[in-house]
Amino acid sequence: MLSVLTALEEADDPEDHREALADLVTELTEAGMDYYYLRALKLSNAGHLAQQSAKLGIAGAVKMISGVCRRFIMRMNAKELLAVTGHIRNLAG
């Protein structure tokens, strides 16, 4: 994660790193959905069918969200890309 952010921040043309940033946002979306939703189901000992149904629904949501995010990221200019990078760094603490 940090290598993608650093590469974008230090690049002469941050727009060359749009694809890598879009991939990172997808990874973070998947990780967040897993942590906040699927983990809770696992901890609650929800049944296998409930967990599989949730995984399927969340996979669809991640696909939709990631597609929208990718389209926006691929249109961003350098200033906007750097703002997204800064936001991700702040989230990481």
N, C-alpha and C positions, 0 to 999 in steps of 0.2 A: 504494500500500500504506500509506504513512505517513498519508495523509489519512483512510483508514478507521480506522486505529488511533487517531489523534488525535481524530477526531470521536466515537468511542465513549468514549474516556477523558474527554473534556471535556463530555460530554452530561449534562444533568440526569437523564435516564433512559437509561442505556446499553442497556436492553432494546430501545429503538427502533432500534438498529443491528444487531440479530441477523442480519438478511438480508444486509447488507453484509459482516459478518464471515464468514458462511457462504460467500459468494461468494469472499472473499479466501482462505479455507482451501482451497477448490476450486482456485483459481488456483495456490496454493503447492504443492498436491499434484501438479497437472499438471506444474509446472515442476520439482519434485523428481524425479518419475519420469522425465521427459525427461532431466534432467541425469545422474542416477545410472545409468540403464539404457540408454536409447536412444542417448545420446551415446557410451557405451562401444562399442556395436555399430557406430556410424558410424566411430569412430576405429579399430576393428579391421578395417575394410573388409569387414564381413560382407556377404554377398550380399543382393541386393534382396529376395528372398523372405523371408530370415531377418529383415530389418529390418521388412518389412511385417507379418509374423506377430507380431513383438514389439510393434509399434505397436498392433495389434488387441488383443492380450492386455492390454497396459498400459491401453488405453482402457477396457476392461471393468473392470479393477481400480480405476481412478480413479473410474469411475462408481459402483461399489459403495462405495468408501471415502468418497467425497464425500457420497453419500446418507446414510450412517450418521452422518458428522460433522454434516451439516446438521440431522438430527433431534435430535442432542444439543444443538447450539448453539441451536436454536429453543426449547429448553426451559430454557436456562440463565437464572439470575437475574443481577442486575447484578454481584455479587461474582465469580461464576464467569466471566462475560464479561471482566471486567477481568483476571482471572488468565490467561485465554487470550491476551488482548492483550499482557500483560507477557511471556508466554512467546514470542510471535512477535517482539516487540522484541528479546528476548535472542538469538534465533536470527539475527536480522538483524545483530546486532553493534553 
